[in-house]
């Protein structure tokens, strides 16, 4: 029998002349909180076409229905309803703000790149925070300070949503941001100091990134704690990851069940859930540093055929893609332009369309990696 209640809160985050866009926030609150258990924040669908995280949240909630939890778990499906509403024909145009052109997942606030009185966190302020609770309060206060400074002229639409999401995540000790690729396998981004811990999420492919701010939710979440533990010369136990759950524009309930089981088992390991782990297939795991994660760019415009699926390995010298030029049918040998692998690797994702422009990023791959 569960020991928690489900609380729902709604926040208006955007609007049109015809209606409002709202965040639906679901908090699983235990009857008694174990102060040693980490607080969890999970969001999905910041990019409009990246739908599968919503299914993972739904399936996880089902798994938790009769379980005993020790800490608050906050879940936000469809964390950017504005993006999911922007359709072009049958396709969801939801990676970039259609008004500003900015990537929705690069809009979070870097507290250490602000000016005094505008959200800046100084080293002296970090030193004054004697514990994690005090630092979390400082993070919230700095978001308020940022808002107040910009109140007179207003906050641009890019920042308005994303500082709200940061604020909603500011109480967490673990942040999971659920995404998908164009056409992709399941992989995870995590900072290098968490390489061993992120393996416990049982994803097959791991992209190990520097512990720096790059504008995404995982970086915006862990980077303040990197600074905190540098100043206090203490061990960093804060965790934040981007989980890539397959391909965009897809809802898959069976795969969502597997995703939810992996998250459930991870939360068991963290002491958030009092339960036995659910039996599931253990994946062979591959780890690649960000510097060895390479993008392939189309050498010309045309129509591309992908010869390797996400998750498949390739060898140096192997043909991994072909670009077709159907305006050269008078010379058949010029119709096909092969793209040859310059090294061994693993395909992680590729573009969802075969209609490509010259210089378009069409495929991304691990090129140097280790396995466990």
PAKOLMI-489967 format. One record per residue (C-alpha): residue number from 0; residue in one letter; x, y, z. Coordinates in steps of 0.05 Angstrom, whole numbers, padded with zeros to 5 digits, always signed. Last residue first. Layout:
BEGIN
num residuo x y z
NUM a X Y Z
...
//
This chain:
BEGIN
num residuo x y z
371 x +00627 -00047 -00392
370 x +00646 -00013 -00457
369 x +00695 +00041 -00476
368 x +00688 +00092 -00531
367 x +00720 +00129 -00589
366 x +00677 +00149 -00648
365 x +00608 +00153 -00616
364 x +00561 +00177 -00671
363 x +00516 +00233 -00696
362 x +00482 +00235 -00763
361 x +00451 +00285 -00812
360 x +00477 +00353 -00789
359 x +00461 +00396 -00850
358 x +00521 +00423 -00888
357 x +00488 +00417 -00956
356 x +00413 +00409 -00948
355 x +00377 +00345 -00934
354 x +00312 +00310 -00952
353 x +00319 +00242 -00919
352 x +00284 +00268 -00857
351 x +00287 +00244 -00785
350 x +00361 +00263 -00778
349 x +00406 +00210 -00747
348 x +00420 +00183 -00678
347 x +00471 +00144 -00638
346 x +00510 +00109 -00694
345 x +00569 +00071 -00664
344 x +00640 +00080 -00687
343 x +00702 +00059 -00726
342 x +00737 +00113 -00766
341 x +00731 +00157 -00828
340 x +00663 +00126 -00845
339 x +00646 +00135 -00918
338 x +00590 +00178 -00946
337 x +00570 +00153 -01015
336 x +00547 +00202 -01070
335 x +00496 +00168 -01115
334 x +00467 +00200 -01178
333 x +00534 +00215 -01211
332 x +00543 +00145 -01240
331 x +00474 +00151 -01271
330 x +00491 +00209 -01316
329 x +00426 +00233 -01348
328 x +00393 +00219 -01281
327 x +00429 +00279 -01251
326 x +00370 +00315 -01219
325 x +00357 +00255 -01176
324 x +00418 +00268 -01134
323 x +00421 +00213 -01081
322 x +00463 +00219 -01018
321 x +00487 +00153 -00989
320 x +00501 +00137 -00916
319 x +00544 +00090 -00874
318 x +00591 +00064 -00927
317 x +00646 +00028 -00890
316 x +00718 +00053 -00893
315 x +00727 +00052 -00818
314 x +00677 +00004 -00787
313 x +00606 +00014 -00764
312 x +00567 -00004 -00701
311 x +00491 -00003 -00695
310 x +00455 +00033 -00639
309 x +00417 +00080 -00685
308 x +00408 +00047 -00753
307 x +00463 +00042 -00805
306 x +00453 +00049 -00881
305 x +00418 +00117 -00877
304 x +00394 +00139 -00946
303 x +00398 +00213 -00962
302 x +00361 +00255 -01013
301 x +00399 +00315 -01040
300 x +00439 +00375 -01018
299 x +00514 +00365 -01013
298 x +00569 +00343 -00966
297 x +00518 +00326 -00911
296 x +00546 +00337 -00843
295 x +00567 +00281 -00796
294 x +00569 +00298 -00722
293 x +00620 +00269 -00676
292 x +00619 +00248 -00603
291 x +00693 +00240 -00588
290 x +00700 +00307 -00553
289 x +00637 +00291 -00512
288 x +00670 +00230 -00480
287 x +00640 +00163 -00499
286 x +00616 +00106 -00454
285 x +00584 +00042 -00478
284 x +00541 -00003 -00434
283 x +00520 -00074 -00447
282 x +00448 -00073 -00423
281 x +00417 -00110 -00365
280 x +00349 -00138 -00383
279 x +00296 -00125 -00330
278 x +00275 -00152 -00262
277 x +00242 -00099 -00219
276 x +00285 -00076 -00161
275 x +00259 -00093 -00092
274 x +00221 -00039 -00057
273 x +00228 +00020 -00009
272 x +00232 +00076 -00061
271 x +00277 +00138 -00055
270 x +00336 +00100 -00027
269 x +00381 +00118 -00086
268 x +00384 +00045 -00110
267 x +00308 +00042 -00109
266 x +00307 +00106 -00150
265 x +00352 +00073 -00203
264 x +00306 +00013 -00204
263 x +00245 +00058 -00217
262 x +00283 +00096 -00272
261 x +00301 +00032 -00308
260 x +00230 +00005 -00298
259 x +00201 +00070 -00327
258 x +00244 +00065 -00390
257 x +00223 -00008 -00399
256 x +00149 +00011 -00392
255 x +00159 +00068 -00440
254 x +00186 +00019 -00492
253 x +00120 -00019 -00488
252 x +00079 +00045 -00488
251 x +00112 +00075 -00550
250 x +00094 +00147 -00566
249 x +00134 +00174 -00625
248 x +00143 +00244 -00655
247 x +00217 +00242 -00636
246 x +00259 +00179 -00632
245 x +00288 +00140 -00574
244 x +00286 +00159 -00501
243 x +00345 +00208 -00491
242 x +00356 +00218 -00417
241 x +00390 +00284 -00398
240 x +00421 +00277 -00330
239 x +00428 +00312 -00263
238 x +00458 +00285 -00199
237 x +00481 +00322 -00136
236 x +00530 +00281 -00093
235 x +00589 +00329 -00100
234 x +00643 +00314 -00048
233 x +00667 +00374 -00009
232 x +00717 +00429 -00019
231 x +00666 +00481 +00004
230 x +00680 +00527 -00055
229 x +00688 +00471 -00105
228 x +00626 +00436 -00075
227 x +00582 +00497 -00086
226 x +00610 +00510 -00156
225 x +00595 +00439 -00179
224 x +00528 +00447 -00146
223 x +00512 +00509 -00188
222 x +00532 +00468 -00250
221 x +00487 +00407 -00235
220 x +00419 +00438 -00251
219 x +00436 +00486 -00307
218 x +00476 +00430 -00339
217 x +00418 +00381 -00336
216 x +00370 +00434 -00360
215 x +00410 +00456 -00421
214 x +00448 +00522 -00427
213 x +00519 +00497 -00434
212 x +00544 +00504 -00362
211 x +00604 +00460 -00347
210 x +00619 +00393 -00314
209 x +00648 +00364 -00379
208 x +00605 +00313 -00415
207 x +00604 +00237 -00415
206 x +00555 +00210 -00467
205 x +00530 +00142 -00444
204 x +00499 +00089 -00489
203 x +00463 +00025 -00466
202 x +00421 +00058 -00411
201 x +00418 +00019 -00346
200 x +00403 +00078 -00301
199 x +00458 +00052 -00255
198 x +00510 +00073 -00307
197 x +00495 +00145 -00287
196 x +00529 +00133 -00220
195 x +00596 +00110 -00250
194 x +00602 +00169 -00298
193 x +00578 +00220 -00247
192 x +00642 +00262 -00243
191 x +00644 +00263 -00319
190 x +00578 +00299 -00325
189 x +00518 +00261 -00354
188 x +00483 +00253 -00421
187 x +00443 +00189 -00432
186 x +00427 +00144 -00490
185 x +00368 +00106 -00518
184 x +00371 +00098 -00594
183 x +00354 +00153 -00642
182 x +00314 +00181 -00700
181 x +00308 +00255 -00687
180 x +00331 +00249 -00615
179 x +00288 +00242 -00552
178 x +00284 +00280 -00486
177 x +00271 +00268 -00412
176 x +00306 +00314 -00362
175 x +00322 +00276 -00297
174 x +00342 +00320 -00238
173 x +00368 +00291 -00172
172 x +00377 +00330 -00107
171 x +00315 +00371 -00121
170 x +00290 +00435 -00086
169 x +00310 +00479 -00145
168 x +00272 +00439 -00197
167 x +00209 +00483 -00196
166 x +00254 +00544 -00197
165 x +00292 +00518 -00257
164 x +00226 +00504 -00292
163 x +00202 +00576 -00278
162 x +00270 +00602 -00301
161 x +00256 +00564 -00365
160 x +00187 +00590 -00380
159 x +00203 +00664 -00373
158 x +00273 +00660 -00404
157 x +00253 +00648 -00476
156 x +00192 +00692 -00472
155 x +00232 +00754 -00456
154 x +00226 +00782 -00386
153 x +00192 +00849 -00377
152 x +00216 +00921 -00380
151 x +00205 +00941 -00307
150 x +00205 +00869 -00282
149 x +00276 +00853 -00306
148 x +00309 +00866 -00239
147 x +00253 +00832 -00201
146 x +00256 +00769 -00243
145 x +00331 +00762 -00235
144 x +00325 +00773 -00160
143 x +00270 +00721 -00156
142 x +00315 +00672 -00192
141 x +00371 +00691 -00144
140 x +00326 +00678 -00083
139 x +00310 +00609 -00109
138 x +00383 +00591 -00116
137 x +00398 +00620 -00047
136 x +00344 +00577 -00016
135 x +00376 +00516 -00047
134 x +00442 +00538 -00018
133 x +00413 +00543 +00052
132 x +00385 +00473 +00047
131 x +00450 +00446 +00020
130 x +00490 +00468 +00080
129 x +00532 +00525 +00108
128 x +00513 +00575 +00055
127 x +00557 +00636 +00071
126 x +00613 +00607 +00028
125 x +00566 +00607 -00032
124 x +00549 +00680 -00020
123 x +00623 +00697 -00017
122 x +00635 +00660 -00083
121 x +00584 +00704 -00116
120 x +00517 +00684 -00145
119 x +00493 +00734 -00198
118 x +00418 +00740 -00208
117 x +00412 +00813 -00230
116 x +00438 +00850 -00169
115 x +00510 +00843 -00190
114 x +00513 +00821 -00262
113 x +00499 +00751 -00290
112 x +00544 +00696 -00316
111 x +00550 +00656 -00252
110 x +00475 +00646 -00243
109 x +00470 +00614 -00312
108 x +00395 +00616 -00326
107 x +00364 +00565 -00373
106 x +00349 +00580 -00446
105 x +00388 +00527 -00483
104 x +00335 +00473 -00485
103 x +00284 +00514 -00525
102 x +00334 +00525 -00581
101 x +00328 +00598 -00603
100 x +00296 +00619 -00669
99 x +00264 +00680 -00637
98 x +00192 +00674 -00660
97 x +00190 +00600 -00678
96 x +00223 +00581 -00612
95 x +00265 +00522 -00633
94 x +00258 +00447 -00622
93 x +00182 +00444 -00629
92 x +00160 +00443 -00700
91 x +00113 +00384 -00693
90 x +00102 +00351 -00761
89 x +00033 +00332 -00788
88 x +00025 +00397 -00826
87 x +00069 +00446 -00790
86 x +00049 +00442 -00717
85 x +00067 +00489 -00659
84 x +00025 +00463 -00601
83 x +00079 +00418 -00572
82 x +00125 +00478 -00566
81 x +00076 +00521 -00526
80 x +00062 +00463 -00480
79 x +00135 +00464 -00456
78 x +00142 +00419 -00396
77 x +00095 +00367 -00427
76 x +00098 +00321 -00366
75 x +00123 +00351 -00301
74 x +00138 +00302 -00245
73 x +00161 +00319 -00174
72 x +00181 +00262 -00128
71 x +00183 +00279 -00054
70 x +00223 +00231 -00012
69 x +00217 +00164 +00024
68 x +00170 +00126 -00021
67 x +00128 +00064 -00005
66 x +00098 +00031 -00067
65 x +00027 +00015 -00089
64 x +00020 +00065 -00146
63 x +00095 +00073 -00159
62 x +00096 +00029 -00221
61 x +00036 +00066 -00250
60 x +00070 +00133 -00237
59 x +00131 +00106 -00273
58 x +00088 +00087 -00333
57 x +00059 +00156 -00338
56 x +00127 +00189 -00331
55 x +00156 +00144 -00384
54 x +00098 +00160 -00430
53 x +00110 +00234 -00422
52 x +00184 +00223 -00437
51 x +00164 +00193 -00504
50 x +00140 +00259 -00534
49 x +00200 +00296 -00561
48 x +00166 +00335 -00618
47 x +00154 +00397 -00576
46 x +00223 +00402 -00544
45 x +00214 +00412 -00469
44 x +00177 +00345 -00472
43 x +00191 +00315 -00403
42 x +00208 +00334 -00332
41 x +00231 +00294 -00272
40 x +00251 +00323 -00204
39 x +00271 +00278 -00146
38 x +00287 +00294 -00073
37 x +00343 +00252 -00045
36 x +00333 +00206 +00015
35 x +00371 +00223 +00079
34 x +00316 +00271 +00104
33 x +00266 +00214 +00102
32 x +00199 +00247 +00090
31 x +00137 +00222 +00125
30 x +00068 +00217 +00094
29 x +00102 +00216 +00026
28 x +00089 +00271 -00026
27 x +00084 +00253 -00099
26 x +00081 +00321 -00132
25 x +00049 +00330 -00201
24 x +00059 +00395 -00238
23 x +00015 +00411 -00297
22 x +00046 +00470 -00335
21 x -00004 +00513 -00372
20 x -00011 +00548 -00438
19 x -00068 +00597 -00439
18 x -00123 +00613 -00490
17 x -00148 +00648 -00551
16 x -00107 +00711 -00555
15 x -00046 +00670 -00540
14 x -00016 +00651 -00473
13 x +00046 +00628 -00437
12 x +00068 +00599 -00370
11 x +00004 +00590 -00330
10 x +00020 +00546 -00270
9 x -00022 +00487 -00248
8 x -00011 +00447 -00185
7 x -00028 +00374 -00171
6 x -00015 +00336 -00107
5 x -00011 +00260 -00106
4 x -00009 +00231 -00037
3 x +00041 +00181 -00011
2 x +00046 +00120 +00034
1 x +00028 +00068 -00019
0 x +00000 +00000 +00000
//
